[in-house]
Every structure is written in structure tokens, then in C-alpha cells.
Amino acid sequence: MEVGEIEELVKKLITDTLELDEIHVVFDGSQCRINAISDLFDDLSRVKRQQAVLKPLADIIKDGTIHAVTVKTFNKAQWQRDKLFNS
């Protein structure tokens, strides 16, 4: 599977499970970086946010399709601030 196909698979698995406003998936080798944006994260702890994003990826992590995953979650206001300060 090519990198673009894996990125699309990761996006699909997550968005089929969670209602997100935005999702950004980037691969660098076997490292996967995910930014997930939704106000559904408002009431969740950092651990629960990460678990929510990683749960739909369990099978492709287990089978080795992706190895290392970094997840950042934001509500919409946090995402706007992050884009402002990190662009």
C-alpha cells in the first residue's frame, strides 16, 4: 500500500467513527501524525481524546501497516489558536 492510500485509509477509519470538523494525516516513513479537530473533544481528557482517535486504527496498527502514531486533538477554538501561532 502506498503512502497516499494509507493516509486515506487512516482518515476514513477515523471519520467513519468520529464526527470531526477536520482531520490532517501525514506520513513520514512509518511515522503517522494525526491532527483531529472537533468540539466533541471538549468534554474529554487528553487520554480519552487520544483513545477515541486511536481505537479505529487498532487493526492497522496491529498488522503493522502503521507503526508509530502521534495524535494531537483540538476543539475548533484551540485549532484556530494553534494555526495562528504555528504558521
Biopython code that builds the backbone (N, CA, C, O; Angstrom):
import numpy as np
from Bio.PDB.StructureBuilder import StructureBuilder

atoms = [
    (1, "MET", "N", (0.846, -1.178, 0.000)),
    (1, "MET", "CA", (0.000, 0.000, 0.000)),
    (1, "MET", "C", (0.891, 1.240, 0.000)),
    (1, "MET", "O", (1.859, 1.320, 0.756)),
    (2, "GLU", "N", (0.554, 2.206, -0.856)),
    (2, "GLU", "CA", (1.342, 3.433, -0.943)),
    (2, "GLU", "C", (0.945, 4.421, 0.147)),
    (2, "GLU", "O", (-0.125, 4.309, 0.744)),
    (3, "VAL", "N", (1.822, 5.389, 0.397)),
    (3, "VAL", "CA", (1.615, 6.357, 1.475)),
    (3, "VAL", "C", (0.272, 7.067, 1.338)),
    (3, "VAL", "O", (-0.465, 7.181, 2.318)),
    (4, "GLY", "N", (-0.056, 7.543, 0.148)),
    (4, "GLY", "CA", (-1.325, 8.242, -0.054)),
    (4, "GLY", "C", (-2.524, 7.364, 0.273)),
    (4, "GLY", "O", (-3.511, 7.838, 0.835)),
    (5, "GLU", "N", (-2.438, 6.083, -0.078)),
    (5, "GLU", "CA", (-3.526, 5.146, 0.215)),
    (5, "GLU", "C", (-3.661, 4.924, 1.720)),
    (5, "GLU", "O", (-4.771, 4.835, 2.245)),
    (6, "ILE", "N", (-2.527, 4.838, 2.403)),
    (6, "ILE", "CA", (-2.558, 4.645, 3.857)),
    (6, "ILE", "C", (-3.136, 5.882, 4.534)),
    (6, "ILE", "O", (-3.934, 5.765, 5.464)),
    (7, "GLU", "N", (-2.735, 7.073, 4.071)),
    (7, "GLU", "CA", (-3.284, 8.308, 4.641)),
    (7, "GLU", "C", (-4.803, 8.338, 4.494)),
    (7, "GLU", "O", (-5.515, 8.681, 5.437)),
    (8, "GLU", "N", (-5.295, 7.980, 3.312)),
    (8, "GLU", "CA", (-6.744, 7.977, 3.070)),
    (8, "GLU", "C", (-7.443, 6.918, 3.922)),
    (8, "GLU", "O", (-8.542, 7.152, 4.426)),
    (9, "LEU", "N", (-6.813, 5.762, 4.084)),
    (9, "LEU", "CA", (-7.383, 4.715, 4.930)),
    (9, "LEU", "C", (-7.493, 5.190, 6.376)),
    (9, "LEU", "O", (-8.522, 4.985, 7.021)),
    (10, "VAL", "N", (-6.447, 5.818, 6.884)),
    (10, "VAL", "CA", (-6.458, 6.331, 8.257)),
    (10, "VAL", "C", (-7.575, 7.359, 8.417)),
    (10, "VAL", "O", (-8.335, 7.307, 9.384)),
    (11, "LYS", "N", (-7.678, 8.296, 7.466)),
    (11, "LYS", "CA", (-8.743, 9.304, 7.516)),
    (11, "LYS", "C", (-10.118, 8.647, 7.533)),
    (11, "LYS", "O", (-10.980, 9.017, 8.330)),
    (12, "LYS", "N", (-10.319, 7.673, 6.652)),
    (12, "LYS", "CA", (-11.619, 7.008, 6.545)),
    (12, "LYS", "C", (-11.972, 6.260, 7.830)),
    (12, "LYS", "O", (-13.093, 6.371, 8.327)),
    (13, "LEU", "N", (-11.023, 5.505, 8.363)),
    (13, "LEU", "CA", (-11.288, 4.739, 9.587)),
    (13, "LEU", "C", (-11.695, 5.663, 10.738)),
    (13, "LEU", "O", (-12.610, 5.353, 11.501)),
    (14, "ILE", "N", (-11.008, 6.790, 10.851)),
    (14, "ILE", "CA", (-11.306, 7.715, 11.945)),
    (14, "ILE", "C", (-12.630, 8.438, 11.705)),
    (14, "ILE", "O", (-13.456, 8.534, 12.612)),
    (15, "THR", "N", (-12.836, 8.947, 10.489)),
    (15, "THR", "CA", (-14.055, 9.720, 10.230)),
    (15, "THR", "C", (-15.296, 8.849, 10.154)),
    (15, "THR", "O", (-16.407, 9.354, 10.317)),
    (16, "ASP", "N", (-15.138, 7.562, 9.912)),
    (16, "ASP", "CA", (-16.289, 6.649, 9.970)),
    (16, "ASP", "C", (-16.754, 6.455, 11.413)),
    (16, "ASP", "O", (-17.896, 6.067, 11.657)),
    (17, "THR", "N", (-15.867, 6.727, 12.360)),
    (17, "THR", "CA", (-16.156, 6.516, 13.780)),
    (17, "THR", "C", (-16.471, 7.815, 14.510)),
    (17, "THR", "O", (-17.344, 7.844, 15.378)),
    (18, "LEU", "N", (-15.763, 8.892, 14.163)),
    (18, "LEU", "CA", (-15.895, 10.168, 14.877)),
    (18, "LEU", "C", (-16.383, 11.260, 13.932)),
    (18, "LEU", "O", (-15.996, 11.296, 12.764)),
    (19, "GLU", "N", (-17.230, 12.146, 14.436)),
    (19, "GLU", "CA", (-17.648, 13.314, 13.663)),
    (19, "GLU", "C", (-16.639, 14.426, 13.887)),
    (19, "GLU", "O", (-16.636, 15.087, 14.926)),
    (20, "LEU", "N", (-15.790, 14.618, 12.900)),
    (20, "LEU", "CA", (-14.734, 15.621, 13.007)),
    (20, "LEU", "C", (-15.011, 16.780, 12.071)),
    (20, "LEU", "O", (-15.629, 16.607, 11.020)),
    (21, "ASP", "N", (-14.552, 17.963, 12.453)),
    (21, "ASP", "CA", (-14.626, 19.120, 11.570)),
    (21, "ASP", "C", (-13.493, 19.082, 10.557)),
    (21, "ASP", "O", (-13.667, 19.458, 9.397)),
    (22, "GLU", "N", (-12.330, 18.625, 11.007)),
    (22, "GLU", "CA", (-11.161, 18.483, 10.135)),
    (22, "GLU", "C", (-10.316, 17.333, 10.636)),
    (22, "GLU", "O", (-10.321, 16.993, 11.819)),
    (23, "ILE", "N", (-9.585, 16.741, 9.696)),
    (23, "ILE", "CA", (-8.565, 15.755, 10.072)),
    (23, "ILE", "C", (-7.407, 15.920, 9.107)),
    (23, "ILE", "O", (-7.599, 16.076, 7.901)),
    (24, "HIS", "N", (-6.208, 15.884, 9.654)),
    (24, "HIS", "CA", (-4.988, 16.002, 8.859)),
    (24, "HIS", "C", (-4.104, 14.805, 9.208)),
    (24, "HIS", "O", (-3.783, 14.574, 10.374)),
    (25, "VAL", "N", (-3.719, 14.055, 8.185)),
    (25, "VAL", "CA", (-2.889, 12.868, 8.373)),
    (25, "VAL", "C", (-1.659, 13.011, 7.492)),
    (25, "VAL", "O", (-1.769, 13.249, 6.290)),
    (26, "VAL", "N", (-0.481, 12.864, 8.102)),
    (26, "VAL", "CA", (0.776, 12.969, 7.366)),
    (26, "VAL", "C", (1.659, 11.795, 7.760)),
    (26, "VAL", "O", (1.808, 11.476, 8.939)),
    (27, "PHE", "N", (2.245, 11.154, 6.742)),
    (27, "PHE", "CA", (3.184, 10.068, 6.978)),
    (27, "PHE", "C", (4.588, 10.519, 6.641)),
    (27, "PHE", "O", (4.825, 11.197, 5.641)),
    (28, "ASP", "N", (5.518, 10.124, 7.505)),
    (28, "ASP", "CA", (6.930, 10.346, 7.262)),
    (28, "ASP", "C", (7.601, 9.016, 7.559)),
    (28, "ASP", "O", (7.891, 8.709, 8.716)),
    (29, "GLY", "N", (7.848, 8.228, 6.528)),
    (29, "GLY", "CA", (8.318, 6.853, 6.744)),
    (29, "GLY", "C", (7.183, 6.053, 7.349)),
    (29, "GLY", "O", (6.087, 6.008, 6.791)),
    (30, "SER", "N", (7.434, 5.424, 8.479)),
    (30, "SER", "CA", (6.376, 4.657, 9.145)),
    (30, "SER", "C", (5.714, 5.463, 10.260)),
    (30, "SER", "O", (4.832, 4.955, 10.953)),
    (31, "GLN", "N", (6.134, 6.712, 10.435)),
    (31, "GLN", "CA", (5.572, 7.603, 11.454)),
    (31, "GLN", "C", (4.318, 8.275, 10.904)),
    (31, "GLN", "O", (4.349, 8.873, 9.828)),
    (32, "CYS", "N", (3.238, 8.176, 11.631)),
    (32, "CYS", "CA", (1.965, 8.784, 11.250)),
    (32, "CYS", "C", (1.637, 9.904, 12.233)),
    (32, "CYS", "O", (1.609, 9.686, 13.444)),
    (33, "ARG", "N", (1.386, 11.118, 11.701)),
    (33, "ARG", "CA", (0.978, 12.248, 12.531)),
    (33, "ARG", "C", (-0.463, 12.600, 12.192)),
    (33, "ARG", "O", (-0.813, 12.795, 11.028)),
    (34, "ILE", "N", (-1.288, 12.677, 13.219)),
    (34, "ILE", "CA", (-2.706, 12.951, 13.025)),
    (34, "ILE", "C", (-3.101, 14.178, 13.849)),
    (34, "ILE", "O", (-2.817, 14.252, 15.044)),
    (35, "ASN", "N", (-3.754, 15.130, 13.201)),
    (35, "ASN", "CA", (-4.397, 16.239, 13.889)),
    (35, "ASN", "C", (-5.894, 16.064, 13.666)),
    (35, "ASN", "O", (-6.362, 16.057, 12.527)),
    (36, "ALA", "N", (-6.637, 15.924, 14.748)),
    (36, "ALA", "CA", (-8.085, 15.744, 14.680)),
    (36, "ALA", "C", (-8.744, 16.942, 15.357)),
    (36, "ALA", "O", (-8.395, 17.312, 16.477)),
    (37, "ILE", "N", (-9.711, 17.542, 14.647)),
    (37, "ILE", "CA", (-10.337, 18.765, 15.144)),
    (37, "ILE", "C", (-11.843, 18.559, 15.252)),
    (37, "ILE", "O", (-12.513, 18.236, 14.272)),
    (38, "SER", "N", (-12.365, 18.754, 16.468)),
    (38, "SER", "CA", (-13.803, 18.656, 16.701)),
    (38, "SER", "C", (-14.129, 19.162, 18.095)),
    (38, "SER", "O", (-13.347, 18.998, 19.032)),
    (39, "ASP", "N", (-15.290, 19.775, 18.216)),
    (39, "ASP", "CA", (-15.732, 20.205, 19.537)),
    (39, "ASP", "C", (-16.172, 19.018, 20.393)),
    (39, "ASP", "O", (-16.417, 19.188, 21.588)),
    (40, "LEU", "N", (-16.279, 17.826, 19.814)),
    (40, "LEU", "CA", (-16.617, 16.645, 20.623)),
    (40, "LEU", "C", (-15.528, 16.345, 21.640)),
    (40, "LEU", "O", (-15.765, 15.617, 22.604)),
    (41, "PHE", "N", (-14.327, 16.902, 21.436)),
    (41, "PHE", "CA", (-13.222, 16.689, 22.369)),
    (41, "PHE", "C", (-13.328, 17.564, 23.621)),
    (41, "PHE", "O", (-12.588, 17.357, 24.583)),
    (42, "ASP", "N", (-14.240, 18.536, 23.613)),
    (42, "ASP", "CA", (-14.360, 19.476, 24.733)),
    (42, "ASP", "C", (-14.466, 18.795, 26.094)),
    (42, "ASP", "O", (-13.807, 19.203, 27.050)),
    (43, "ASP", "N", (-15.287, 17.773, 26.178)),
    (43, "ASP", "CA", (-15.566, 17.148, 27.479)),
    (43, "ASP", "C", (-14.687, 15.940, 27.788)),
    (43, "ASP", "O", (-14.933, 15.225, 28.759)),
    (44, "LEU", "N", (-13.658, 15.711, 26.962)),
    (44, "LEU", "CA", (-12.806, 14.532, 27.152)),
    (44, "LEU", "C", (-11.425, 14.934, 27.664)),
    (44, "LEU", "O", (-10.895, 15.984, 27.302)),
    (45, "SER", "N", (-10.856, 14.081, 28.511)),
    (45, "SER", "CA", (-9.480, 14.283, 28.953)),
    (45, "SER", "C", (-8.536, 14.044, 27.777)),
    (45, "SER", "O", (-8.951, 13.519, 26.744)),
    (46, "ARG", "N", (-7.291, 14.420, 27.927)),
    (46, "ARG", "CA", (-6.307, 14.203, 26.859)),
    (46, "ARG", "C", (-6.191, 12.710, 26.513)),
    (46, "ARG", "O", (-6.096, 12.348, 25.340)),
    (47, "VAL", "N", (-6.199, 11.864, 27.525)),
    (47, "VAL", "CA", (-6.089, 10.416, 27.295)),
    (47, "VAL", "C", (-7.314, 9.902, 26.529)),
    (47, "VAL", "O", (-7.172, 9.128, 25.582)),
    (48, "LYS", "N", (-8.500, 10.324, 26.930)),
    (48, "LYS", "CA", (-9.726, 9.884, 26.257)),
    (48, "LYS", "C", (-9.778, 10.381, 24.811)),
    (48, "LYS", "O", (-10.273, 9.685, 23.924)),
    (49, "ARG", "N", (-9.266, 11.584, 24.584)),
    (49, "ARG", "CA", (-9.203, 12.109, 23.214)),
    (49, "ARG", "C", (-8.333, 11.208, 22.344)),
    (49, "ARG", "O", (-8.720, 10.826, 21.240)),
    (50, "GLN", "N", (-7.148, 10.874, 22.861)),
    (50, "GLN", "CA", (-6.215, 10.025, 22.106)),
    (50, "GLN", "C", (-6.808, 8.641, 21.864)),
    (50, "GLN", "O", (-6.702, 8.091, 20.768)),
    (51, "GLN", "N", (-7.430, 8.088, 22.894)),
    (51, "GLN", "CA", (-8.044, 6.771, 22.752)),
    (51, "GLN", "C", (-9.126, 6.782, 21.691)),
    (51, "GLN", "O", (-9.237, 5.838, 20.909)),
    (52, "ALA", "N", (-9.928, 7.841, 21.654)),
    (52, "ALA", "CA", (-11.011, 7.935, 20.671)),
    (52, "ALA", "C", (-10.471, 7.921, 19.245)),
    (52, "ALA", "O", (-11.070, 7.310, 18.361)),
    (53, "VAL", "N", (-9.344, 8.589, 19.017)),
    (53, "VAL", "CA", (-8.753, 8.654, 17.677)),
    (53, "VAL", "C", (-8.024, 7.359, 17.332)),
    (53, "VAL", "O", (-8.071, 6.907, 16.188)),
    (54, "LEU", "N", (-7.356, 6.763, 18.308)),
    (54, "LEU", "CA", (-6.569, 5.556, 18.034)),
    (54, "LEU", "C", (-7.412, 4.278, 17.908)),
    (54, "LEU", "O", (-7.027, 3.356, 17.190)),
    (55, "LYS", "N", (-8.541, 4.219, 18.591)),
    (55, "LYS", "CA", (-9.352, 2.998, 18.608)),
    (55, "LYS", "C", (-9.683, 2.485, 17.205)),
    (55, "LYS", "O", (-9.518, 1.291, 16.957)),
    (56, "PRO", "N", (-10.146, 3.333, 16.271)),
    (56, "PRO", "CA", (-10.467, 2.812, 14.936)),
    (56, "PRO", "C", (-9.240, 2.349, 14.147)),
    (56, "PRO", "O", (-9.378, 1.703, 13.108)),
    (57, "LEU", "N", (-8.049, 2.676, 14.635)),
    (57, "LEU", "CA", (-6.813, 2.290, 13.937)),
    (57, "LEU", "C", (-6.185, 1.013, 14.497)),
    (57, "LEU", "O", (-5.127, 0.584, 14.036)),
    (58, "ALA", "N", (-6.830, 0.417, 15.476)),
    (58, "ALA", "CA", (-6.233, -0.733, 16.177)),
    (58, "ALA", "C", (-5.787, -1.840, 15.227)),
    (58, "ALA", "O", (-4.689, -2.374, 15.384)),
    (59, "ASP", "N", (-6.609, -2.191, 14.253)),
    (59, "ASP", "CA", (-6.259, -3.297, 13.354)),
    (59, "ASP", "C", (-5.059, -2.981, 12.473)),
    (59, "ASP", "O", (-4.199, -3.837, 12.265)),
    (60, "ILE", "N", (-4.991, -1.740, 11.947)),
    (60, "ILE", "CA", (-3.847, -1.443, 11.071)),
    (60, "ILE", "C", (-2.574, -1.146, 11.851)),
    (60, "ILE", "O", (-1.480, -1.197, 11.289)),
    (61, "ILE", "N", (-2.702, -0.839, 13.122)),
    (61, "ILE", "CA", (-1.515, -0.756, 13.984)),
    (61, "ILE", "C", (-1.041, -2.178, 14.292)),
    (61, "ILE", "O", (0.148, -2.485, 14.215)),
    (62, "LYS", "N", (-1.995, -3.030, 14.640)),
    (62, "LYS", "CA", (-1.669, -4.419, 14.990)),
    (62, "LYS", "C", (-1.020, -5.160, 13.818)),
    (62, "LYS", "O", (-0.073, -5.921, 14.017)),
    (63, "ASP", "N", (-1.530, -4.941, 12.586)),
    (63, "ASP", "CA", (-0.979, -5.675, 11.439)),
    (63, "ASP", "C", (0.294, -5.037, 10.873)),
    (63, "ASP", "O", (0.879, -5.555, 9.921)),
    (64, "GLY", "N", (0.728, -3.896, 11.469)),
    (64, "GLY", "CA", (1.991, -3.281, 11.059)),
    (64, "GLY", "C", (1.886, -2.310, 9.903)),
    (64, "GLY", "O", (2.907, -1.809, 9.432)),
    (65, "THR", "N", (0.669, -2.027, 9.425)),
    (65, "THR", "CA", (0.513, -1.054, 8.342)),
    (65, "THR", "C", (1.070, 0.296, 8.765)),
    (65, "THR", "O", (1.745, 0.974, 7.991)),
    (66, "ILE", "N", (0.776, 0.679, 10.013)),
    (66, "ILE", "CA", (1.406, 1.868, 10.589)),
    (66, "ILE", "C", (2.065, 1.454, 11.894)),
    (66, "ILE", "O", (1.593, 0.552, 12.586)),
    (67, "HIS", "N", (3.156, 2.121, 12.220)),
    (67, "HIS", "CA", (3.931, 1.731, 13.396)),
    (67, "HIS", "C", (3.808, 2.768, 14.505)),
    (67, "HIS", "O", (3.196, 2.507, 15.541)),
    (68, "ALA", "N", (4.379, 3.917, 14.290)),
    (68, "ALA", "CA", (4.354, 4.966, 15.299)),
    (68, "ALA", "C", (3.286, 5.984, 14.937)),
    (68, "ALA", "O", (3.193, 6.422, 13.791)),
    (69, "VAL", "N", (2.488, 6.354, 15.919)),
    (69, "VAL", "CA", (1.398, 7.298, 15.682)),
    (69, "VAL", "C", (1.477, 8.424, 16.712)),
    (69, "VAL", "O", (1.577, 8.181, 17.915)),
    (70, "THR", "N", (1.429, 9.649, 16.215)),
    (70, "THR", "CA", (1.347, 10.822, 17.073)),
    (70, "THR", "C", (-0.008, 11.462, 16.824)),
    (70, "THR", "O", (-0.350, 11.784, 15.686)),
    (71, "VAL", "N", (-0.778, 11.646, 17.887)),
    (71, "VAL", "CA", (-2.120, 12.214, 17.768)),
    (71, "VAL", "C", (-2.180, 13.530, 18.529)),
    (71, "VAL", "O", (-1.792, 13.611, 19.694)),
    (72, "LYS", "N", (-2.671, 14.548, 17.854)),
    (72, "LYS", "CA", (-2.985, 15.819, 18.509)),
    (72, "LYS", "C", (-4.457, 16.079, 18.257)),
    (72, "LYS", "O", (-4.940, 15.970, 17.130)),
    (73, "THR", "N", (-5.162, 16.426, 19.322)),
    (73, "THR", "CA", (-6.586, 16.714, 19.197)),
    (73, "THR", "C", (-6.844, 18.147, 19.629)),
    (73, "THR", "O", (-6.205, 18.670, 20.541)),
    (74, "PHE", "N", (-7.790, 18.759, 18.955)),
    (74, "PHE", "CA", (-8.127, 20.152, 19.211)),
    (74, "PHE", "C", (-9.635, 20.332, 19.104)),
    (74, "PHE", "O", (-10.288, 19.656, 18.309)),
    (75, "ASN", "N", (-10.195, 21.251, 19.911)),
    (75, "ASN", "CA", (-11.530, 21.718, 19.571)),
    (75, "ASN", "C", (-11.319, 22.830, 18.546)),
    (75, "ASN", "O", (-10.179, 23.197, 18.265)),
    (76, "LYS", "N", (-12.393, 23.367, 17.988)),
    (76, "LYS", "CA", (-12.233, 24.337, 16.899)),
    (76, "LYS", "C", (-11.478, 25.599, 17.339)),
    (76, "LYS", "O", (-10.649, 26.117, 16.591)),
    (77, "ALA", "N", (-11.763, 26.091, 18.545)),
    (77, "ALA", "CA", (-11.075, 27.293, 19.030)),
    (77, "ALA", "C", (-9.584, 27.021, 19.244)),
    (77, "ALA", "O", (-8.746, 27.850, 18.891)),
    (78, "GLN", "N", (-9.252, 25.869, 19.818)),
    (78, "GLN", "CA", (-7.847, 25.508, 20.024)),
    (78, "GLN", "C", (-7.117, 25.391, 18.688)),
    (78, "GLN", "O", (-5.968, 25.814, 18.567)),
    (79, "TRP", "N", (-7.784, 24.820, 17.688)),
    (79, "TRP", "CA", (-7.186, 24.639, 16.362)),
    (79, "TRP", "C", (-6.889, 26.004, 15.731)),
    (79, "TRP", "O", (-5.824, 26.192, 15.142)),
    (80, "GLN", "N", (-7.812, 26.947, 15.847)),
    (80, "GLN", "CA", (-7.582, 28.283, 15.295)),
    (80, "GLN", "C", (-6.377, 28.945, 15.953)),
    (80, "GLN", "O", (-5.559, 29.563, 15.272)),
    (81, "ARG", "N", (-6.262, 28.818, 17.292)),
    (81, "ARG", "CA", (-5.104, 29.379, 18.005)),
    (81, "ARG", "C", (-3.815, 28.691, 17.560)),
    (81, "ARG", "O", (-2.808, 29.358, 17.322)),
    (82, "ASP", "N", (-3.842, 27.345, 17.444)),
    (82, "ASP", "CA", (-2.648, 26.605, 17.047)),
    (82, "ASP", "C", (-2.192, 27.023, 15.663)),
    (82, "ASP", "O", (-0.997, 27.209, 15.438)),
    (83, "LYS", "N", (-3.126, 27.174, 14.729)),
    (83, "LYS", "CA", (-2.774, 27.596, 13.367)),
    (83, "LYS", "C", (-2.185, 28.997, 13.382)),
    (83, "LYS", "O", (-1.242, 29.278, 12.643)),
    (84, "LEU", "N", (-2.727, 29.876, 14.212)),
    (84, "LEU", "CA", (-2.248, 31.251, 14.297)),
    (84, "LEU", "C", (-0.816, 31.307, 14.803)),
    (84, "LEU", "O", (0.012, 32.039, 14.262)),
    (85, "PHE", "N", (-0.524, 30.528, 15.848)),
    (85, "PHE", "CA", (0.793, 30.591, 16.479)),
    (85, "PHE", "C", (1.837, 29.681, 15.819)),
    (85, "PHE", "O", (3.035, 29.864, 16.035)),
    (86, "ASN", "N", (1.401, 28.717, 15.027)),
    (86, "ASN", "CA", (2.353, 27.761, 14.446)),
    (86, "ASN", "C", (2.410, 27.837, 12.935)),
    (86, "ASN", "O", (2.829, 26.878, 12.286)),
    (87, "SER", "N", (2.001, 28.945, 12.364)),
    (87, "SER", "CA", (2.093, 29.046, 10.903)),
    (87, "SER", "C", (3.147, 30.017, 10.482)),
    (87, "SER", "O", (3.356, 30.221, 9.286)),
]
sb = StructureBuilder()
sb.init_structure("model")
sb.init_model(0)
sb.init_chain("A")
sb.init_seg("    ")
for serial, (resi, resn, name, xyz) in enumerate(atoms, 1):
    if name == "N":
        sb.init_residue(resn, " ", resi, " ")
    sb.init_atom(name, np.array(xyz, "f"), 0.0, 1.0, " ", f" {name:<3s}", serial, name[0])
structure = sb.get_structure()
